[in-house]
Amino acid sequence: MVSHSSKNKPSVYIAYTGGTIGMVPGDKGYRPEAGFLTERINTLSKSYPEQLPDFKVHEYSPLLDSANMSPSDWEQIASDIESHYTEFDGFVILHGTDTMAYSASALSFMLEELSKPVIFTGSQIPIGQIRSDAIDNIIGSLLIAGYQAIPEVAIYFHNHLYRGNRCQKVDASGFDAFASPNFPPLANVGTKIEINQSIINKFPRNSFKVQRITPPKIITMNLFPGFDASIIQALTEQKIDGIILRTYGVGNAPVQNKALLQALEHAHQQGIVIVNCTQCFQGHVDMSGYETGTALMNAGVVSGADMTVEAALSKLYYLFNIGLEQQQIETKMQQNLRGELTRPSTTSV
């Protein structure tokens, strides 16, 4: 743990969890190396002593490729923030890009009554390589976490700050790797940092706390022409807790496939929460618009509105862990708890 501090400056806690940003070349490709990124970050305070906020770096051990991230790692990050919450003005989470949207979505629900910025960032090219995007992403995240009052879990990448539970990784190799398909950026960074104050979450704040998560059994699946209803039947027999069903367009499914509708209705009757999310990158589910959507609603499927799959999954995890019954979870899935969906109007747990 390395700290750089001075009087009368905001302070930021940096949790370095792993990812491409701190990797070095190895015999089998890029790999994490303990201490390498932390040393590079510490030089920033010498290069920009007046402009940057004070910061402290905590490097996790072992460092993880984000493909290996699990809910237990979300717990570790959340607990780390909780332990240092009163000491710092903001938090930066250095994280691999592959599952960053999942982690940011999960933390947006786990960190209840959040009143400080929690910003995820990483890079597409390691910090030690020419043309790396790491330094720009780190500096941008530090400046926003230290100097901007944004009480949200967000992702900062390539000059944009996105609400974490609205974000998806959309490019495997480009610098502009993330997008927010149904919600504008919280901030855009150019010669100035322009904050979109009108869309920053303004929920009433009480005492900060962390909601721990024990993962329920959730599965996500796409509908496709020729989808076999026996897949749903088999899942029902496995006693799963929830299904995120990615449907066509505004939430449509093949109504002529009676076996599928019957399987979904049976699954719902067995206590499984089924959430309808669109396969489209933009837009929202409206199951009342077409007969093919109404049939799903009649089978007990609930609308995921314009939530990303990452947000819907994380939200289900959260709701199953706060002691709600099936009908309560289905109701809350259709309500806006952390800014994760546009429709209907904002409510809170």
N, C-alpha and C positions, 0 to 999 in steps of 0.2 A: 504494500500500500504506500503510494507516494503522494505527498501533499504539497501544493503550491498555494500559499495564502499571504494576504496582506490586509491591512485594516481598511474598512469602509468600502469593500468591494463585495459584490454578490459571490456566492460560492456554489459550485456545481460538483456533484458526485458522479464520477464516471465508472460505470460497471462494465468491464471488458469481458464478455462472455466467450468470444472466439469469432470465427468467421474468416472470410477471405481477407479482410482488411489487415490482419496481422500475420498472414501466412508468409512463408519463405519457400523457395524452390527446394525440392527434395528428389531423391531417386525415383519416387513413384508419383511425382507431381507435387503441387503445393500442399504444405502441411503447416499446422500451427506451431509456433515456437515461443516458449515461455520467455517473457521479458522483452522481446523484440519491439512490439508495438508500444508498450508502456514507456520504453526508453525514448522512442520517437515522439510520443505525445508530450513527454516532459520537456522536450526542447522548445515546444511552442511557447511556454511561459517566458523563455528567454528571448524568443524572437518577437513576441508581441506582449511585453510586460504591462503596458497601459491599457491595451484594447480588450484583452481577454478577461473574463471573470477568474477569480481564484478557482482552483479545482483540485480534486483528489482522485487518483486512479486506483481502482481495486481490480486486480487481474484475477479472474477465476482459474481454478485448477481442478480438473484439467480444462483446457480450452476446447471448445466444441465447434465442429463444423455444424452449421445450423440444421443440416439434414438429420442430425442426431438429437435435436431438441425434442423434449417431451414435456408433458404437464408438470412433472417433478422439477424440471428446470425453470418453468414459469414460477413455481413456488419459491425456488431459490432466489430468483430476481426480485419477486415481490417482497420476500422477507428481508432481502438486502436493503431495499428502499425503505421498508418499515423501520429497520434498525437505525437508519441515518436520516429519517424524515425531518426531524426537528433541527438538524444541524445544517442543512443545505437548502438553498433557494430553488434549485432545480436538479434534474437528473438526466444523464445521457447514458443510454445503453448501447454499447458497441456489439453488434450482432451480425451473424451471417444473413445474407439476403434471401436465401431460399425459403425460409420459414418465418421471416421477419413479420409478415402481415399476420400470421397466426399468433405469434407472441404478442404483438402490439394489440391485437383484438382481445386476446385473453386478459392482458394486464388492464385494459380499459374497463373490464368488468370486475376483476379481482381487487383493484385499488379503489375502494369505496370512499366517497367524500373527498376525492382528490382536489387539492387546492394549489398544486405546484406543477410545473411542466415536467413530463417524463418523455424524453425524446429518443427514439430508436434511430440508429444510423449504422452504416457500414460502407462497403465499397465494392466495386466490380473488379478492380485491379488492386493487388496488395500494395500497402503503403511504401514498400521498398522498391517498387518497380517504376520505371519511367512511365509517364502519362497517368499515374494513379490518380483516382478521384478521391482518395481517402482524406487528404488534408482539408480540401474544401468542405467535405461533408462533416468532418469533425469540428472545424472552426465555426461553420454555420450553426451546428447543433449547440455548441457551447455558448455562442452569442445569444441565441434564442432562449436556451434554458436559463441563462444567467440574467438576462436583461428584459425579458418579455413575460408579462403576467398571463400565461396561457395554461389554465388548469386542466390539461388534457394529456392523454397518452397519444403521442403523435409519431410520425415517421418523417425524418428530414432526409431528402435525397435529391441531388442535382438541382439545387436552388429552389426546391419546393418543400413546404411543410404541409403534410397531409394528416387528417384525423386518422389515427391508427386503425380503427375498426371500419374505415371506409376504403382501405387501401388494398391493392393487389400487386404482386410482382407481375409485370407484363412483358419484360424483355430479359432474356437470359444473359445477354452480353453487353447491351448498350448502357451508357451512363444514365440515361433517363429510364431507369429500370422499374419505377413504380408509377402507378396511376390511381386516381380516385374516380371511378366511373360515374358515380351518381351524386358527387358532392364536390364543390370547388375546394381548392387548397386553402388551408388556414392562413398561409403566408406565402408570398413570392419574394425571392431574394435576387436583387440585381445590384445596382449602385446604392440602393436603399433596401432596407427590410420593410416590406409592406405587409402589415397584419390586417387580415379581414376581420375586424372586431365584431361585425354584425353576426358572424356565425360561430364565434367562440362559445363553448358551452357555458351557460350561466345558471346551472342548477344551484339550489341552496346548499351550503356547505356546513356540515357538522364535523364531528371528530373523525379524522382519518383512520381507516382500518383496512385490513386485508382479509378478503374472503378466500379461504383455502379451497382447493379443488381436488376431489377424488374423481377421476374420469369415469363418467358413465359409459355404457356401451352405445356408441353412436356410429352410424355409417353414412357416408355420402355416396350417391349413385346418380348417374345420368340415365334418363330415358333415351331410347333410340328405337328406330323402326325394327320391329320383331322382338322387342323386349319380352322376356319370358316371365310370366307372373309367378312361376314356381320359385324364383329368386326371393321375392317378398315372402312367400310362404315359408321358405327355409329360414329366413331371418327371424320370422316370428317364432319359430320353434327354438331358436337360439336365445330367446329371452333378452333381446336387445332392448335398449331404452328409447332410442330415437333414430329417425331416418331423415336425412336431408335429401330430398328428391329434386334433382335438377331437371326441370321440364322445358318444354319448348316455349319460345316467345313470352307472352305475358302470363305464363303458368298453365299451359295447355298439355293435355295428355290424350291418348287415343281412346275415346269413349266406346269404340267398337270392341275394344279388348276388355270384355266383361270380366274375364278371369283376373285381370290386373286390378280393376276397381274393387272386385270382391275381396281380393287379397289385401288391398290397402284398408278396406273397411274392417276386415277381420283383425288386421294388425292393430288398428286404432282401438278396437274393442278389447284387445288384449293389453291395453295400457301403453302402447308405443306412441310417442309423439312424432308426428310426421309433418315436416316443414317443406313448403314448396318454394324453391328458389329457381330463378330463370337461368338457362344456359347462356343467355345473351350477356355480353359485356356491359351494356348499358340498358336502362329501363327497369321497370318494376313489375311484380306479379299483380295481376288483377283477375282473380278467378271468377268474377261476376260478368266478365266481358264476353265470354264464349261458352257454349255448351260444354266444350272439352275441358274448361276450367271449373265450371260449376259442378261437374261430375266428381272432380277431386274433392271439392268442398263438401259435397254431400257424403263422401266417404270418410270424412273426418280430418282431411288434410288442411293445415292452416297456412296462411300466406306468410311468406318471408319478405314481402314487400320488395324494397330495393337493397336488401342486405347482401353483402358478399358472402360467399360460402364460408370464408374464414371467420366472419363476424357471427354468422348463424351457428356455426359449430361452437365457438367460444361462448356464445350466449346460452346455448343449451347446457354446456358444461356448468356454467355459473348457476343457472336456474335449478338444475338438478341438485346442486349442492347447498341451496338455501332452504331446503325443506318444503318444497311445494309439491302439490299433487298434479296429476296429468292435466286436468282442466285449467288449473292455475298457470302451469307452464305454458300451455297453449295460448292463454290470454296474454301473458307477459311477452311471448315471442312476437306478438303483433303490436306491442307498445314500444315506444322509443325510450330506452333507458339511459343510454350513454351517447346519443347522437348517431347511433348505428343505422337508423332508418329514417326516411323522410316522412313516410305516412304511417300512422295518423299523427295527431298532435302529440307533443312531448308530454310524457308522464314519467313517473319514477317509482321504483320499488318501495 
